[in-house]
């Protein structure tokens, strides 16, 4: 396999990870692992870290292992698959933790329509503090949410 094919695999895995993240968020985080995700919605944990942060490790392990085993042979798909998973994880960290939840204050005053839509969609998701009944489970691909006074008045602290 040449590097161009590896880059294509990386991009495809990156895009596939959006579907994996959506499924995991909707059916696992808001399902049988709700106890790990709950503090992300109700802010019951008063430390800088949440139980929800364990999902970082859950997603990082397959990426790390694929890169680690693929380093011996870059012609194998392992490395490129791991790279796609890891790049998605990095995008998730920057978008979700830094931009949306402002764990580090960045892009606070953006006027970029795509970024503002990401923030709105996440606020729509966080309107529900319950395990069930939420919406907008994706991160990068989402429907367009229009800003409204009703949404602004009911949004929880992010």
VEXTOR-23812 format. One record per residue (C-alpha): x, y, z; residue in three letters. Coordinates in Angstrom, 2 decimals. Layout:
<recs>
<rec x="X" y="Y" z="Z" aa="ala"/>
...
</recs>
This chain:
<recs>
<rec x="0.00" y="0.00" z="0.00" aa="unk"/>
<rec x="1.28" y="3.47" z="-0.81" aa="unk"/>
<rec x="0.92" y="6.61" z="1.28" aa="unk"/>
<rec x="-1.92" y="8.00" z="-0.85" aa="unk"/>
<rec x="-3.99" y="4.91" z="-0.07" aa="unk"/>
<rec x="-3.08" y="5.27" z="3.60" aa="unk"/>
<rec x="-4.29" y="8.86" z="3.61" aa="unk"/>
<rec x="-7.58" y="7.77" z="2.00" aa="unk"/>
<rec x="-8.01" y="5.12" z="4.71" aa="unk"/>
<rec x="-7.29" y="7.76" z="7.38" aa="unk"/>
<rec x="-9.92" y="10.13" z="5.95" aa="unk"/>
<rec x="-12.51" y="7.37" z="5.61" aa="unk"/>
<rec x="-11.94" y="6.21" z="9.19" aa="unk"/>
<rec x="-12.16" y="9.82" z="10.40" aa="unk"/>
<rec x="-15.57" y="10.16" z="8.71" aa="unk"/>
<rec x="-16.70" y="6.74" z="9.95" aa="unk"/>
<rec x="-15.81" y="7.79" z="13.48" aa="unk"/>
<rec x="-18.59" y="10.40" z="13.36" aa="unk"/>
<rec x="-21.07" y="7.54" z="12.94" aa="unk"/>
<rec x="-19.35" y="5.53" z="15.68" aa="unk"/>
<rec x="-19.43" y="8.55" z="17.99" aa="unk"/>
<rec x="-23.12" y="9.22" z="17.24" aa="unk"/>
<rec x="-24.07" y="5.58" z="17.88" aa="unk"/>
<rec x="-21.93" y="5.38" z="21.03" aa="unk"/>
<rec x="-23.29" y="8.65" z="22.37" aa="unk"/>
<rec x="-26.94" y="7.78" z="21.73" aa="unk"/>
<rec x="-27.01" y="4.10" z="22.66" aa="unk"/>
<rec x="-24.08" y="3.56" z="25.04" aa="unk"/>
<rec x="-23.44" y="6.87" z="26.80" aa="unk"/>
<rec x="-27.18" y="7.48" z="27.09" aa="unk"/>
<rec x="-27.68" y="3.74" z="27.61" aa="unk"/>
<rec x="-25.90" y="1.25" z="29.83" aa="unk"/>
<rec x="-22.93" y="3.58" z="30.54" aa="unk"/>
<rec x="-25.13" y="6.53" z="31.52" aa="unk"/>
<rec x="-23.52" y="6.57" z="34.99" aa="unk"/>
<rec x="-20.24" y="7.63" z="33.34" aa="unk"/>
<rec x="-21.91" y="10.25" z="31.15" aa="unk"/>
<rec x="-24.49" y="11.64" z="33.57" aa="unk"/>
<rec x="-22.18" y="14.14" z="35.27" aa="unk"/>
<rec x="-21.53" y="15.73" z="31.90" aa="unk"/>
<rec x="-25.21" y="16.69" z="31.75" aa="unk"/>
<rec x="-26.05" y="17.47" z="35.37" aa="unk"/>
<rec x="-22.64" y="18.86" z="36.42" aa="unk"/>
<rec x="-22.79" y="16.84" z="39.64" aa="unk"/>
<rec x="-19.00" y="16.47" z="39.68" aa="unk"/>
<rec x="-17.41" y="19.63" z="41.03" aa="unk"/>
<rec x="-13.85" y="18.82" z="39.93" aa="unk"/>
<rec x="-12.22" y="19.87" z="36.63" aa="unk"/>
<rec x="-12.64" y="16.27" z="35.43" aa="unk"/>
<rec x="-15.84" y="14.30" z="34.96" aa="unk"/>
<rec x="-16.54" y="10.58" z="34.93" aa="unk"/>
<rec x="-17.47" y="11.29" z="31.31" aa="unk"/>
<rec x="-13.76" y="11.89" z="30.63" aa="unk"/>
<rec x="-13.20" y="8.12" z="30.84" aa="unk"/>
<rec x="-14.69" y="7.94" z="27.36" aa="unk"/>
<rec x="-11.52" y="9.65" z="26.16" aa="unk"/>
<rec x="-9.57" y="6.55" z="27.22" aa="unk"/>
<rec x="-12.18" y="4.17" z="25.82" aa="unk"/>
<rec x="-11.84" y="5.80" z="22.40" aa="unk"/>
<rec x="-8.07" y="6.39" z="22.61" aa="unk"/>
<rec x="-7.12" y="2.76" z="23.21" aa="unk"/>
<rec x="-8.09" y="1.40" z="19.75" aa="unk"/>
<rec x="-6.39" y="4.36" z="18.05" aa="unk"/>
<rec x="-3.21" y="3.92" z="20.08" aa="unk"/>
<rec x="-3.07" y="0.14" z="19.55" aa="unk"/>
<rec x="-3.57" y="0.44" z="15.79" aa="unk"/>
<rec x="-0.84" y="3.07" z="15.50" aa="unk"/>
<rec x="1.50" y="1.12" z="17.77" aa="unk"/>
<rec x="1.15" y="-2.15" z="15.84" aa="unk"/>
<rec x="1.13" y="-0.37" z="12.50" aa="unk"/>
<rec x="4.40" y="1.47" z="13.08" aa="unk"/>
<rec x="6.35" y="-1.67" z="12.15" aa="unk"/>
<rec x="4.78" y="-1.75" z="8.70" aa="unk"/>
<rec x="3.27" y="1.43" z="7.28" aa="unk"/>
<rec x="2.00" y="-0.55" z="4.31" aa="unk"/>
<rec x="-0.47" y="-2.29" z="6.65" aa="unk"/>
<rec x="-3.78" y="-0.57" z="7.30" aa="unk"/>
<rec x="-3.37" y="-0.63" z="11.10" aa="unk"/>
<rec x="-1.39" y="2.58" z="11.31" aa="unk"/>
<rec x="-3.73" y="4.50" z="9.01" aa="unk"/>
<rec x="-6.86" y="3.27" z="10.80" aa="unk"/>
<rec x="-5.33" y="4.29" z="14.14" aa="unk"/>
<rec x="-4.39" y="7.66" z="12.71" aa="unk"/>
<rec x="-8.00" y="8.26" z="11.56" aa="unk"/>
<rec x="-9.34" y="7.34" z="15.01" aa="unk"/>
<rec x="-6.75" y="9.53" z="16.73" aa="unk"/>
<rec x="-7.37" y="12.53" z="14.47" aa="unk"/>
<rec x="-11.10" y="12.26" z="15.16" aa="unk"/>
<rec x="-10.32" y="12.13" z="18.88" aa="unk"/>
<rec x="-8.22" y="15.28" z="18.54" aa="unk"/>
<rec x="-11.02" y="17.03" z="16.61" aa="unk"/>
<rec x="-13.50" y="15.93" z="19.27" aa="unk"/>
<rec x="-11.27" y="17.30" z="22.03" aa="unk"/>
<rec x="-10.81" y="20.66" z="20.32" aa="unk"/>
<rec x="-14.47" y="21.04" z="19.30" aa="unk"/>
<rec x="-16.21" y="19.56" z="22.35" aa="unk"/>
<rec x="-13.93" y="20.24" z="25.29" aa="unk"/>
<rec x="-12.16" y="23.42" z="24.23" aa="unk"/>
<rec x="-14.59" y="25.23" z="21.92" aa="unk"/>
<rec x="-18.03" y="24.16" z="23.18" aa="unk"/>
<rec x="-17.39" y="23.64" z="26.90" aa="unk"/>
<rec x="-14.57" y="26.20" z="27.08" aa="unk"/>
<rec x="-12.31" y="24.12" z="29.35" aa="unk"/>
<rec x="-9.65" y="26.40" z="27.93" aa="unk"/>
<rec x="-11.00" y="29.69" z="26.65" aa="unk"/>
<rec x="-10.64" y="29.61" z="22.85" aa="unk"/>
<rec x="-12.79" y="30.92" z="20.00" aa="unk"/>
<rec x="-15.20" y="32.47" z="22.48" aa="unk"/>
<rec x="-16.27" y="35.25" z="20.12" aa="unk"/>
<rec x="-16.33" y="33.37" z="16.83" aa="unk"/>
<rec x="-18.76" y="34.40" z="14.13" aa="unk"/>
<rec x="-18.13" y="31.30" z="12.01" aa="unk"/>
<rec x="-21.60" y="29.90" z="11.10" aa="unk"/>
<rec x="-20.46" y="26.26" z="11.22" aa="unk"/>
<rec x="-18.89" y="26.63" z="14.67" aa="unk"/>
<rec x="-21.90" y="28.53" z="15.98" aa="unk"/>
<rec x="-24.16" y="25.76" z="14.68" aa="unk"/>
<rec x="-22.03" y="23.15" z="16.47" aa="unk"/>
<rec x="-22.44" y="25.11" z="19.69" aa="unk"/>
<rec x="-26.21" y="25.44" z="19.20" aa="unk"/>
<rec x="-26.63" y="21.74" z="18.45" aa="unk"/>
<rec x="-24.74" y="20.86" z="21.60" aa="unk"/>
<rec x="-26.92" y="23.21" z="23.63" aa="unk"/>
<rec x="-29.98" y="21.50" z="22.18" aa="unk"/>
<rec x="-28.51" y="18.18" z="23.30" aa="unk"/>
<rec x="-27.84" y="19.51" z="26.80" aa="unk"/>
<rec x="-31.39" y="20.85" z="27.21" aa="unk"/>
<rec x="-32.23" y="17.34" z="28.39" aa="unk"/>
<rec x="-30.61" y="16.40" z="31.68" aa="unk"/>
<rec x="-32.14" y="12.93" z="31.53" aa="unk"/>
<rec x="-30.79" y="9.67" z="30.18" aa="unk"/>
<rec x="-33.53" y="9.42" z="27.54" aa="unk"/>
<rec x="-35.29" y="11.95" z="25.36" aa="unk"/>
<rec x="-32.30" y="13.90" z="24.09" aa="unk"/>
<rec x="-31.46" y="14.88" z="20.55" aa="unk"/>
<rec x="-28.43" y="15.87" z="18.48" aa="unk"/>
<rec x="-25.93" y="13.15" z="19.34" aa="unk"/>
<rec x="-23.33" y="13.85" z="16.65" aa="unk"/>
<rec x="-20.38" y="16.18" z="16.74" aa="unk"/>
<rec x="-19.29" y="17.27" z="13.25" aa="unk"/>
<rec x="-22.24" y="16.41" z="11.00" aa="unk"/>
<rec x="-25.44" y="17.92" z="12.23" aa="unk"/>
<rec x="-28.66" y="19.54" z="11.23" aa="unk"/>
<rec x="-28.91" y="23.31" z="11.20" aa="unk"/>
<rec x="-30.18" y="24.81" z="14.43" aa="unk"/>
<rec x="-31.44" y="28.34" z="14.36" aa="unk"/>
<rec x="-30.84" y="30.55" z="17.31" aa="unk"/>
<rec x="-34.01" y="31.38" z="19.16" aa="unk"/>
<rec x="-34.90" y="33.19" z="22.36" aa="unk"/>
<rec x="-36.63" y="30.05" z="23.58" aa="unk"/>
<rec x="-33.42" y="28.04" z="23.21" aa="unk"/>
<rec x="-31.33" y="30.76" z="24.82" aa="unk"/>
<rec x="-33.68" y="31.01" z="27.78" aa="unk"/>
<rec x="-33.75" y="27.29" z="28.47" aa="unk"/>
<rec x="-30.17" y="26.28" z="27.81" aa="unk"/>
<rec x="-28.29" y="24.75" z="30.74" aa="unk"/>
<rec x="-24.76" y="25.73" z="31.69" aa="unk"/>
<rec x="-22.30" y="24.10" z="29.29" aa="unk"/>
</recs>
